[in-house]
């Protein structure tokens, strides 16, 4: 199962500032009462975007200027907490195709990669600079080049990092591992046969 | 050169290297629950695949179950649909389901060990970040996303990069009134909420040697709150004694063989680690969080930090936390008036948690105006508590005694905070909105500190409440 090769992500961006943004914040637990991921985009960052009475808050995600943004910018340790894939699913289904942050929690990073949504890391100074560019002119186009590990924006180029395994999967169109995992059924059986508890 | 348990278990389960450099790792035990599995089963159907090892896959229902109502249908149609979906999926794919009618239902990280499914030297995965709990038995246990749940269902393997190993030693003697929960909150406070990214945490030293299995589980459970996806303790006689005679533990001649094999997985004395961190048990005091992530914690005797006291990099998150918690910077955490006391969760919902809390609670009453609920982590824990009269102690003190489930840890069931209630909670996350109200406020602490808060109506040092 070969998927599309993801090498470049180009689009406008919006920042959700702050460190340690957890997956409960990205998708509150009450919206996880579902048996499919369909429709989750609507509830992305729900309590950040809306007051309890449903009134929109003053937040970049509600600002018309950023409408149509496909790249999300945030701080350090983005996606910490729960392993819920509902979080990256909600971000993806809302319309984002990449996340730029100072750092990612591990499970979130893996879940996002498997969805084909690259998570790239930048330094604090570069995150601030990118955010400033976008805030100054929300029409700024960002171009993430995974192979070059760089982000073009506002006539400048910023370095970014991405784990090698994710880079390989995304750029070769093998970001969903299921096909490769299914290839080795016999080898799996052989390893299982050496483990007494697998027979139990 | 010696190897760590992590490396030995990894090597025993590695199938092959994948094109992206990750390892295809065999997952021996797959635990599933109602929230993160339905989409995985749907993907399996779409791909026309079966569950490869249904006998190594075990399901339960915990997140969405009401703890005050056993009968179905549940008032919430979405919750009702989820339990029915899991039932259908398990029946169709031949997976063992510890449903509420079996007497073995409970929080997935509590029932695995208590049924003897969790064993040393094994790999475990579950679509839940607190899967690290099972590491207390010397298993390597990963929290995974739903697409990975699909991978494990379909292939009994997943793609994963090898972790580094950080040894965390806690030596010396814990002071009275200091518990496993205080130890892990202290570790997270010191190493940071993302300090463990890329690492498996191996916990050891005199304190862990003396800890019961349940105490080890409390610490391993919260590894993920420190950014470490995996946390474990090397198996020893306590591990084997705990597992002996449990429903899924090896029996007869197989038992002795299993124990010998399990021993061989413990880290070698000359194992090398990517990092080593040491703590002195005597330095740890009863600890409580004051903010919006589990690293924002202080000793109960300390004050909530001021902006001036925290490093530049923490100022923004400190400010955000102070605003959400409505706390005066620099004020004592002790004495903050609470509205709710919650005892339960996969962190602290085991028999010993209720036993220890009941020892102190006996003869006290919950303070007027405080809503106090005690939620056993499993039906087995509930029965044991009942047999020991622990449920009665809680009820007589004014606690509501509930059925098994995740309850107020995460607001996917009717147990939720209301408005900006302040909750003394034995759970694991104090994120904004975590307990079901956007403005709700959570203070993480040990079970004994929860009952101290319940009876005094405020954050209190259990050593002062119960020993004066």
Interface residues (C-beta under 8 A of the other chain):
Chain A: X17 X18 X19 X20 X22 X24 X25 X28 X29 X30 X32 X33 X34 X35 X36 X37 X47 X52 X75 X76 X77 X80 X81 X82 X83 X84 X85 X86 X88 X103 X105 X106 X107 X110 X111 X114 X115 X163 X164 X165 X166 X168 X169 X172 X174 X176 X177 X178 X180 X181 X182 X184 X185 X187 X188 X191 X192 X194 X195 X196 X197 X198 X200
Chain B: X12 X13 X14 X15 X16 X18 X19 X20 X21 X22 X24 X26 X28 X29 X35 X36 X38 X39 X42 X47 X49 X52 X53 X55 X56 X63 X64 X76 X78 X79 X81 X82 X85 X119 X122 X127 X128 X129 X131 X143 X144 X145 X146 X147 X148 X150 X151 X154 X155 X156 X157 X158 X159 X160 X161 X193 X194 X197 X198 X224 X225 X227 X229 X248 X250 X254 X257 X258 X261 X293 X316 X317 X320 X410 X411 X412 X429 X431 X432 X433 X434 X436 X438 X439
